[in-house]
Amino acid sequence: MNQENSTKRKQFERDGFCVFEKILDPKMVDDLNELCDGILKVQDPEHLKLHRTTGSMVLIDYEMAYQNSVMSDFITNHAILRALGQLGFDDPKFGHGRIITKPPKSPPLFWHEDGRFWNDPVSYTTQPIQVFLMFYLVDTTSQNGCLRVIPGSHLKRHFLHDKISEHHTNELRTYANPDDPAFSQVEDEIDLPVKAGDLVIGYGSLLHAAHANQSDVRRTVLTMWYYPDYVNLPERTQATVSKLEKRGRPPSGRLIPELEALKIEYKGDAKPIEIEWVPKNLK
Ligand SMILES: O=C(O)CCC(=O)C(=O)O
């Protein structure tokens, strides 16, 4: 690994995230915006009422990728795979994703972390199990709902770990209590404003949130869950991941080799580890 990549990998491990600029070209951003607009248009309006803080939570899976070439081209995009390669992940796997649109004038997203492997000792090391690749489809600022993160919180206990709910409760989703600590501002948080087409990669276990969208335009992010080092994980971790990501298998017929290469396949007989959402042993 060259010096530049090694510095980036160290920063990723230390802070729990890093940013790659201009990964998606403007045409891909336009195509994804058009695709998402079409999908969101037919969403039940009730869904958005129940998800005021998160915004839409539309599942992206292999089935969607097989039905839509914009989505399959996106998931297998060379620049994305190159960015993962720059961090030293040459054989990443893709699990699933979400189309997350924060409507105009919507409240902030609560602090949370998406780690669910806290029973697994690997979660307490720098070897990533699950990472988010976030692609905002508009330029983001603190005014329209940019991402906020707490650097280092994937490996170090933060007081918020003991104050926030381990689940995305209806109360959090509907912003029933704006005074909930999950909506607070904390001293060591930082904003991550990005341009449309940039890539933010972060450990699933990193504490993150998003500002309110105070603008008149909706703000969409595609959160894509990859397992960048799957092939080097211990077998029990592989078995756990494989069990969790068994959904949205493609219809039989024409296969897309680049997509198939990203699929998680575990053929051994190791026992999956119980899922645990609470970072019990984080110091
Ligand atoms: O909406 C955002 O900006 C962040 C989305 C998020 O936190 C997630 O996908 O886990």
The ligand as a Tripos MOL2 file, in Angstrom:
@<TRIPOS>MOLECULE
LIG
   10     9     1     0     0
SMALL
NO_CHARGES

@<TRIPOS>ATOM
      1 O1        -29.6320   10.4740    6.8180 O.co2     1 LIG1
      2 C1        -28.4290   10.5720    7.0250 C.2       1 LIG1
      3 O2        -27.7800   11.5770    6.7260 O.co2     1 LIG1
      4 C2        -27.6850    9.4620    7.6900 C.3       1 LIG1
      5 C3        -28.3070    8.1090    7.4840 C.3       1 LIG1
      6 C4        -27.9080    7.1340    8.5550 C.2       1 LIG1
      7 O3        -27.6180    7.4920    9.6600 O.2       1 LIG1
      8 C5        -27.8670    5.7090    8.2890 C.2       1 LIG1
      9 O4        -28.1470    5.2790    7.1690 O.co2     1 LIG1
     10 O5        -27.5000    4.9490    9.2150 O.co2     1 LIG1
@<TRIPOS>BOND
     1     1     2 2
     2     2     3 1
     3     2     4 1
     4     4     5 1
     5     5     6 1
     6     6     7 2
     7     6     8 1
     8     8     9 2
     9     8    10 1
@<TRIPOS>SUBSTRUCTURE
     1 LIG1         1 GROUP 0 **** ****
